[in-house]
Amino acid sequence: MRRVAAALIVAVGLLTVPAGLAKDFRPGDLRACGRDRCVRLLDKNLLRGLASYYYGGDAVVQAPRVQLGAPGYVLRFRNGYATGIVAGARLGRFQSYGVICGRFERGRWYRVPPRAALALRRLTADLRPARVPRPPRSC
């Protein structure tokens, strides 16, 4: 019985560690993708800011809608999963594609932190933008 209890404790510990680590982005974990290609996000300050934005405790601020077809850049994890799109004047708005359900709602736009928007503008300056589509089915 003690062995079973010890095994369960070890298993729970192993399963909870990756969830905690997932809240920190490492260089290259996220990419900003335009129409033809993507750029890896390598700046540690930007990645910390985006991790805080995605997973942080501070409330996210809703923003006005961005029109369908407007230029934008899809944010993707290393495995290709699209977390959402940044668009709008000066890349100041974000729409989630299902990342962090409960924090972000389907079809709503949110204000991007100004420092993150500035860094994203610089990184995507040489990319042809994608176009804002209807939000995919998500939570």
C-alpha positions in Angstrom: 0.0 0.0 0.0 2.9 2.4 0.8 4.4 1.7 -2.6 1.2 2.5 -4.4 0.9 5.8 -2.4 4.5 6.7 -3.1 4.1 5.9 -6.8 1.0 8.1 -7.0 2.8 11.0 -5.3 5.7 10.7 -7.7 3.3 10.5 -10.7 1.4 13.6 -9.6 4.6 15.5 -9.1 5.8 14.6 -12.6 2.5 15.6 -14.2 2.3 19.0 -12.4 5.9 20.1 -13.2 5.3 20.4 -17.0 2.2 22.5 -16.5 4.1 25.0 -14.4 6.9 25.1 -16.9 4.5 25.7 -19.8 3.9 29.2 -18.5 7.4 30.3 -19.4 8.2 30.7 -23.1 11.7 30.0 -24.2 13.3 31.6 -27.3 11.8 30.1 -30.3 8.7 28.6 -28.6 6.5 31.2 -30.3 6.5 32.5 -33.9 4.8 35.4 -35.6 3.5 34.3 -39.0 2.6 36.4 -42.0 1.3 35.2 -45.3 4.5 33.5 -46.5 6.7 32.8 -43.6 7.2 33.1 -39.8 9.8 34.7 -37.6 10.8 33.1 -34.3 10.3 35.2 -31.2 13.7 35.2 -29.4 13.6 38.3 -27.2 13.3 37.1 -23.6 11.6 40.3 -22.5 8.9 39.9 -25.2 8.4 36.3 -24.3 8.1 37.1 -20.6 5.5 39.8 -21.5 3.5 37.4 -23.7 3.6 34.6 -21.1 2.3 37.1 -18.5 -0.4 38.3 -21.0 -1.5 34.7 -21.8 -1.3 33.3 -18.3 -1.1 36.2 -15.9 -3.4 37.2 -13.1 -4.0 40.8 -14.4 -7.3 41.2 -16.3 -7.0 41.6 -20.1 -8.6 44.7 -21.6 -11.1 44.3 -24.4 -10.5 46.4 -27.5 -12.5 47.4 -30.6 -12.9 44.8 -33.3 -10.6 44.5 -36.2 -12.3 44.2 -39.6 -12.2 40.9 -41.4 -9.5 40.9 -44.0 -7.3 43.5 -42.2 -3.6 42.8 -42.0 -2.3 40.8 -39.1 0.1 38.1 -37.9 -0.7 34.7 -36.4 1.1 33.8 -33.2 2.0 30.1 -33.3 3.6 27.7 -30.9 6.6 25.7 -32.1 4.3 22.7 -32.9 2.3 24.9 -35.3 -0.7 25.5 -33.0 -2.1 29.0 -33.6 -2.8 30.8 -30.3 -4.4 33.8 -32.0 -3.7 36.8 -34.2 -2.3 40.2 -33.6 -3.7 43.0 -35.8 -5.0 46.5 -35.9 -3.3 49.8 -35.9 0.2 49.2 -34.6 -0.5 45.5 -33.8 -2.3 46.7 -30.7 -5.1 44.0 -30.7 -5.2 40.3 -30.1 -7.9 37.7 -30.8 -7.5 34.3 -29.2 -8.0 31.1 -31.2 -8.8 29.1 -28.1 -5.7 29.6 -25.9 -6.5 30.0 -22.2 -10.3 29.5 -22.3 -11.9 31.6 -19.7 -9.3 34.4 -19.9 -10.0 35.1 -23.6 -13.5 34.7 -25.2 -14.1 33.5 -28.8 -14.6 36.4 -31.2 -13.5 39.2 -28.8 -10.5 41.4 -29.3 -8.1 42.4 -26.5 -5.5 45.1 -26.1 -1.9 44.0 -26.6 0.5 45.4 -24.0 2.2 48.4 -25.7 5.8 47.0 -25.3 4.8 43.7 -26.8 3.1 45.4 -29.7 6.2 47.5 -30.3 8.4 44.4 -30.3 6.0 42.5 -32.6 5.9 45.5 -35.1 9.7 45.4 -35.3 9.9 41.7 -35.7 7.3 41.6 -38.4 8.4 44.6 -40.4 9.8 42.4 -43.2 6.8 40.0 -43.4 3.8 40.2 -45.7 0.9 40.2 -43.3 -1.8 37.5 -43.2 -5.4 38.6 -43.3 -7.8 38.5 -40.3 -10.2 35.6 -40.8 -13.3 34.7 -38.8 -12.3 33.3 -35.5 -12.1 29.5 -35.5 -14.4 27.4 -33.4 -13.0 27.4 -29.9 -14.1 27.6 -26.3 
